[in-house]
Amino acid sequence: MLDFDVIPIPVDFAVPPVNAVIIFDEPLTVLDPGPRQEKTFALLDEALKSRGKNLKNVKRILLTHTHVDHFGGAAEIVRLSGAEVFVHPDDAAKARLGRNEKSSRVMKKFLLSHGVPGSYTRYIDLFFEKSARYQEPLEKISFYPAEIPFSNGTLRVHHTPGHTPGGVVFYEEASKTLFSGDTLLEHITPNPVFEENEAGERFPALMRFRETLGKLSAFDFKLIVPGHGGCFSDFAGLKARYLSGWVKRAQKILCLISEQKEITAYELARLL
Ligand SMILES: [Zn+2]
């Protein structure tokens, strides 16, 4: 079974600490290193040194998805170590370019078309500017094989679109351990947030996320290691909470729509 440590990395913006995972079996691997900030590298290096290694020894970086809090610091580790970085093809553009002009344009167009006041779009610019500080685009990336071999175990890669188009989780059959990234989080709703797909269209995040939950139902989990917060094991309870939350939200939306003659998505969101 794989020998790993979870390192919570505090983040300088409004998200809870992100869980970086170091897998000490060969080749030495870091899963979701965290954002580009000094403490990311200091904490990872300290954890590695406690086992006689350091950041220069990292051979492989696995990314569950390419949101800034998970992947932003990967390029710096590559510079130090020459590690190979793996992503899913559907998250590759963000890994290569970071959040960019196209993402900003697609998001603004979407928000304006749903009634968001034009003056609010400056917050999108601020969001993208701030994100850019904590990430460095990756020049070279590899795509995932079906399985990732280690000296003492194997991780199976599963594409789990929803939180992002190219999100993946990793499953170790021998220990029934799932490294879930932001696909499963025990105390935070892993928002299927706004994303554009490779063609620059809005990605249907919630629908894909629901399909992903169905796919994960076939697994047997003993331990789920999430992208934020503590480890847990009750997948069935979590899935039931997600589903009932969405049903309640959908019922409220239906109710509000039936009460109004005409309402934009923005006005509706403000009433929820
Ligand atoms: Zn996250």
Boltz pocket constraint, residues with backbone or C-beta under 6 A from the ligand:
constraints:
  - pocket:
      binder: B
      contacts: [[A, 15], [A, 18], [A, 67], [A, 69], [A, 70], [A, 182], [A, 227], [A, 228]]
      max_distance: 6.0
